[in-house]
Amino acid sequence: MNHDSKRATLDTACVHAGEQPLEARFGLNTPVVTSSAFDYLDDQVRYPRYHNTLNHEVVAAKIAALEGAESAMVTASGMGAISAIFMSLMKPGDHAVLLDGLYGGTTDLVEGLLTPSGFRFSIWDGDPDQLESLITPQTRLVMIESPTNPLMQVVDLERTAAIAGEHDIVSVIDNTFATPVAQRPIESGFDLVMHSATKYMGGHSDLLCGALAGTEELMTRIRPTIVRLGSSLNGQDLYLLERSLKTLALRVRQQSANALELAGRLEGHAAVAEALYPGLPSHRQHELARKQMQVFGGMLSFRLASGVDPLLFLDRLELVRPAISLGGVETTISQPSRSSHAKLTGAERERLRIDDALMRLSVGIEGTEDLWEDLDRALSDSTR
Ligand SMILES: Cc1ncc(COP(=O)(O)O)c(C=O)c1O
C-alpha cells in the first residue's frame, strides 16, 4: 500500500471504522447508551464495566482500526491502561525494561506500587545496541515512548520490536504523543500500543480516558484485569471520544504542520538556545523520525537563551496558555521543571537536562501567524 492510500484509509477509518448497522430511526450517529442495568435474560450479560455496551464496542473497534490492531479497549484513563498492562503481563519476581524518562505517572506507578510489590525493572537509554544486555530470563516486557517527553528523543521502533520478539518478550509503546496519524507502531512490529486518550484522541481538553490496542492473544490476557480493576467509561464520554476520533487525522496533521513551522522559527530566534522537534533537520534523529513517522506530531520543546526570564516569558504570552495537559485543539505551554517533572530531584533533572529554561509546547490548530506573533512578542518582552 503506498503512502497516499494508507493516508486515505486512516482518514476513512477515523470517520467510519467501528460503526455498527443501526435501525434507520437512529440516524447516522451512534446512540448514547445511558443504561447501567440490562436484561440478564438476554443471550449476553451486558454491563458498562464489562466493556460490552454499544458505545464501548464502537469506540474500541475504531481504535483497533486506527492502530492496525486485532483488538482494542478504552479505559478510564491512560494510567488505567498502563496499570492493566503491567498487572496482566507480569507477576512479582518478573522483570521489565523501561525507557529512561517515561511519563511521570508511569514512573510513579513503578516506584510507588509495582517495585514494592516485587516487580523488577531496568532503565534503558533507548540505544538499540544496549537493549539485549538488559534482558534477563525473567523479562516479560519492554516499554517505550517515542518521541519522548519533553526532550523529543526518537526510539527505533523496528529494532526495538525485533529485539523484543527475538527474546519472546512483549513490546509496548505509549503512543500518546505521536498518535496513529504520525506513527503506527504495530506495523513496525510492536505487540501493544497504549494511549492517554485524554490527549490527542480526546483532543479538546475535556475528556479523561485511555486506550490500548494489540493482538487478540494479548488483549485476552489484559481484558479481565481491566474489568477487575473497574477501568471503564460511561456512554456519554465514549460517545464524545468517538466524535473526537472522527477528526483525529485532520487535527493532528494541522497540529504537526503548525509545530514544524513554529519549531523552525523558534530555532532561528535570538531568544531561543535550541528547539527540539523530530521534524527539524537539526534533530539528532531526524532521519530515523522520517523513516518511521508520517508527520512529526504537535509536541515540541525549546530552551530559552540565557538572557530570557522563563517566568516573565510565560506571563507575557496571551494566546498560548500555560497548562499541564496536552493534545487539545488549543496551543498550551508548560515548563516541565515546574510541572510534569517537578517531583524529580534537582540532580535527576540536571541529568535529564530539564532546567527552568526548557519549555514544552503542545501546538494546537490555530493560525500559525497568530501563534508566532504571540511567541515572538513574549520572547522579545522577556529578554533582559
Ligand atoms: C505520555 C503520557 N502517557 C500517559 C499519561 C497518563 O494518562 P492519563 O492522565 O490519561 O491517565 C499521560 C498523561 O499526561 C501522558 O502524557
The ligand as a Gaussian input file, in Angstrom:
#p B3LYP/6-31G(d) Opt

LIG

0 1
 C        2.624000      10.287000      27.533000
 C        1.570000      10.053000      28.572000
 N        1.248000       8.796000      28.900000
 C        0.304000       8.526000      29.851000
 C       -0.329000       9.546000      30.531000
 C       -1.358000       9.207000      31.577000
 O       -2.622000       9.421000      31.074000
 P       -3.907000       9.836000      31.956000
 O       -3.609000      11.145000      32.600000
 O       -4.994000       9.873000      30.940000
 O       -4.087000       8.752000      32.962000
 C       -0.040000      10.880000      30.204000
 C       -0.702000      11.984000      30.913000
 O       -0.238000      13.107000      30.928000
 C        0.938000      11.136000      29.204000
 O        1.277000      12.390000      28.862000

